[in-house]
Amino acid sequence: HRASEEIGNAVQWDAVAESICQHACRVLRARCAVLWPYDEQHDEFLPDRAKSAQIALQIWKRLRATPPVPGGRLYHVLDKQWDAMESMDGAGRYLDRGLLRQLELLNAESWQAISLRIGADRLGVLWVGYNQPRRFSSADTQRAQTFAHFAAQAYKKAMLLEQGKTTNGIARPTAPMGVKKQLTRWLA
């Protein structure tokens, strides 16, 4: 209940992104989380806007300095909508160097990544890491995708509010009215 209220009530983009990361750790039972915003117009992730939870500042600075590689695994997640690695054994055969380097910095033994989308709009990728190898069940996948769906709505609302403030000085809520109620029901 608290997670849905905090995510749904936040209106500043930074606060929404930080809240998404914090609650992703709790709801998805992860050790850490990173939200990589995506600029569809320029086909690139925005490391300066990225947010994280449960990652030491020194490591976070290094992670932001190596954003997702074009054509790499996290770009793939934008379209695939969900991806995971249950164990890091042999990960070098499947992952681009940038992501592999990031996972090594975090000592992640497994991870999942979920696309934040609303319809065809690709907003970013929510990546969560775990301390040990983990088998992801269909229930885990569904939970992650449901969380990402509601997180994407809050993210888009905050983005539109921010754009409204910069374009005409007036911000109006634009997310569907049921977002907070749906989050509350799902996370309760």
PyMOL commands that set and color helices and strands:
alter all, ss='L'
color gray80, all
select helices_A, chain A and resi 2-9+13-27+47-49+57-64+73-80+91-93+97-106+138-168+179-187
alter helices_A, ss='H'
color red, helices_A
select strands_A, chain A and resi 32-39+44-45+51-53+82-85+110-118+121-130
alter strands_A, ss='S'
color yellow, strands_A
deselect
rebuild
show_as cartoon
